[in-house]
């Protein structure tokens, strides 16, 4: 029985840390990042600053040294089980250019961010690429010890969804169910703009389609500026799919609560 869901876990992480500060250094803005998911945190800041759309996907946290136990800090009921784990990360500084990067410089800036995080000793191996104007930060395929000898990004999984008229919430639920079945990892919706997704309809279909490509295409049909962060819960290796709209394009009254 699952006691701490991935969606609950994602909210715990948000409330736990997300600390950062900025200062001017030699004409550049220096950001001090202190967050369990530093790359995801900076990606959100870049979306707000530049109006970019940047997706982020966690690797699967399978190596004990990649995580830390924060049960005592976040369990208000003082229970000791289940344990609450988050990615282990160290603070680091990252400098933004004085001038907004051009379209051809966006991938390079994100690669610099990943390098800065790796130099700080933070876990996770990532790659950056751009597709149809959306920037993607995804785990690199890597070898790990034990039963997980070769680890690929979850969204590289192929999915199939029957063609029909779906509202966006329903097709996302079907997407998570199909991804769970085909990947062997539990995937559920986390924090999403519920009102928009309930009322938006479209004819959707996927046949042996890359999950990332389907998700990107789906959100682009809902509207401009939608992106996602796919978080892996180290406690049980389940995933929560959180969807947001870039602050540069978000509607002022967007409801991001989850249906009960």
SULFEN-V882683 format. One record per helix or strand. SS is the DSSP state (h for helix, s for strand). FROM is the first residue (numbers start at 1). TO is the last residue. Records with the same first field share a line. If there is no record, write none. Layout:
# SULFEN-V882683
SS->FROM-TO, FROM-TO
This chain:
# SULFEN-V882683
h->6-16, 38-50, 64-66, 71-74, 103-119, 154-156, 168-183, 194-199, 211-222
s->19-25, 28-34, 54-57, 67-69, 85-87, 92-96, 126-131, 134-139, 142-143, 150-151, 158-167, 187-189, 201-210, 226-233, 238-245
